[in-house]
């Protein structure tokens, strides 16, 4: 039974404390957030350094060394639009995890455009990394059929680059419930169809609760992901320090028989 994979989202350049830590090469705020997410149940840590146009490779090398040096059993999702930085981070990641298949990194991310596929798929092939691929090319797809069409194109092109489709985590694009809930049926159906192909899925879960009051965000995200897990959703980029959300994920796994029930399942 494959467990649902939680990718911790909280090391993000948009956060002022993280942006300052990256600028000053101060590991303390970054490690504080990483440790908190791991303690809360994150299986991966997303390291988002932003565009990093000037010093991307050096910055990504630094943050990979910081995070893996402190938590060598928790692999990373390398998150930037700078492909050179992704490559530099993958090289350090490979060196530090020494080929352990349980510590495979994730590239975050590509989409269906040739421009991005040509940058990131060769890196996934070279380093054996998993890679997030958005089922989109230009904006949000209009329906399930367009999402699946792009997914199929990505598979064909990935194989051409030497990437096995099982390395790809397809992102159907999670949209805001506040104003776009009419798209969720198509998104859930996309997840089901990709799951039926034997392939993996993921998405930025916090997108669905954007614009909602803070006290509702965990409930909205938890409900959305529970419904997606029932359709075969295999991972998500989440805030693992939200206990309500993590408890719902654990409970959904029990309900769909991804983990065996016991009275203390929330504490395991």
QUIJO-V701451 format. One record per residue. N is the residue number from 1. PHI is phi in whole degrees, -180 to 180 (999 if undefined). Layout:
N&PHI ; N&PHI
//
This chain:
1&999 ; 2&-78 ; 3&-78 ; 4&-70 ; 5&-99 ; 6&-103 ; 7&-103 ; 8&-71 ; 9&-98 ; 10&-86 ; 11&-98 ; 12&-137 ; 13&-61 ; 14&-66 ; 15&-68 ; 16&-54 ; 17&-67 ; 18&-74 ; 19&-58 ; 20&-65 ; 21&-64 ; 22&-67 ; 23&-63 ; 24&-96 ; 25&54 ; 26&-102 ; 27&-74 ; 28&-58 ; 29&-63 ; 30&-68 ; 31&-69 ; 32&-59 ; 33&-70 ; 34&-63 ; 35&-63 ; 36&-63 ; 37&-69 ; 38&-66 ; 39&-62 ; 40&-84 ; 41&119 ; 42&-67 ; 43&-95 ; 44&-134 ; 45&-116 ; 46&-84 ; 47&-108 ; 48&-101 ; 49&-103 ; 50&74 ; 51&-62 ; 52&44 ; 53&-71 ; 54&-88 ; 55&-130 ; 56&-55 ; 57&-59 ; 58&-65 ; 59&-66 ; 60&-67 ; 61&-58 ; 62&-64 ; 63&-70 ; 64&-64 ; 65&-63 ; 66&-63 ; 67&-71 ; 68&-72 ; 69&-64 ; 70&-91 ; 71&-133 ; 72&-67 ; 73&-98 ; 74&-119 ; 75&-73 ; 76&-119 ; 77&-103 ; 78&-89 ; 79&-124 ; 80&-170 ; 81&-88 ; 82&-88 ; 83&-64 ; 84&-64 ; 85&-68 ; 86&-58 ; 87&-61 ; 88&-64 ; 89&-67 ; 90&-63 ; 91&-64 ; 92&-68 ; 93&-59 ; 94&-61 ; 95&-63 ; 96&-82 ; 97&-96 ; 98&53 ; 99&77 ; 100&-63 ; 101&-65 ; 102&-80 ; 103&-120 ; 104&-72 ; 105&-77 ; 106&-121 ; 107&-92 ; 108&-122 ; 109&-168 ; 110&-120 ; 111&-132 ; 112&-86 ; 113&-77 ; 114&-61 ; 115&-60 ; 116&-82 ; 117&-59 ; 118&-69 ; 119&-85 ; 120&-100 ; 121&-64 ; 122&-61 ; 123&-69 ; 124&-63 ; 125&-67 ; 126&-64 ; 127&-104 ; 128&65 ; 129&-82 ; 130&-75 ; 131&-145 ; 132&-80 ; 133&-128 ; 134&-74 ; 135&-80 ; 136&-158 ; 137&-124 ; 138&-146 ; 139&88 ; 140&-83 ; 141&-60 ; 142&-80 ; 143&-162 ; 144&-61 ; 145&-60 ; 146&-69 ; 147&-61 ; 148&-68 ; 149&-59 ; 150&-68 ; 151&-57 ; 152&-64 ; 153&-63 ; 154&-62 ; 155&-59 ; 156&-61 ; 157&-72 ; 158&-62 ; 159&-60 ; 160&-63 ; 161&-89 ; 162&88 ; 163&-103 ; 164&-73 ; 165&-55 ; 166&-73 ; 167&-82 ; 168&-97 ; 169&-105 ; 170&-81 ; 171&-107 ; 172&-76 ; 173&75 ; 174&-73 ; 175&-114 ; 176&-69 ; 177&-67 ; 178&-78 ; 179&116 ; 180&-132 ; 181&-61 ; 182&-65 ; 183&-88 ; 184&-65 ; 185&-59 ; 186&-64 ; 187&-66 ; 188&-64 ; 189&-67 ; 190&-64 ; 191&-58 ; 192&-62 ; 193&-68 ; 194&-66 ; 195&-61 ; 196&-65 ; 197&-80 ; 198&82 ; 199&-110 ; 200&-99 ; 201&-134 ; 202&-160 ; 203&176 ; 204&-81 ; 205&-63 ; 206&-64 ; 207&-59 ; 208&-69 ; 209&-106 ; 210&-57 ; 211&88 ; 212&-81 ; 213&-57 ; 214&-53 ; 215&-71 ; 216&-98 ; 217&-63 ; 218&-63 ; 219&-67 ; 220&-62 ; 221&-65 ; 222&-64 ; 223&-64 ; 224&-60 ; 225&-71 ; 226&-63 ; 227&-67 ; 228&-71 ; 229&-61 ; 230&-62 ; 231&-88 ; 232&109 ; 233&-55 ; 234&-108 ; 235&-164 ; 236&-159 ; 237&-88 ; 238&-135 ; 239&-95 ; 240&-72 ; 241&-82 ; 242&-85 ; 243&-64 ; 244&-58 ; 245&-60 ; 246&-66 ; 247&-66 ; 248&-67 ; 249&-61 ; 250&-61 ; 251&-69 ; 252&-60 ; 253&-63 ; 254&-66 ; 255&-63 ; 256&-93 ; 257&67 ; 258&-87 ; 259&-145 ; 260&-77 ; 261&-69 ; 262&-146 ; 263&-63 ; 264&-103 ; 265&-61 ; 266&-70 ; 267&-93 ; 268&-76
//
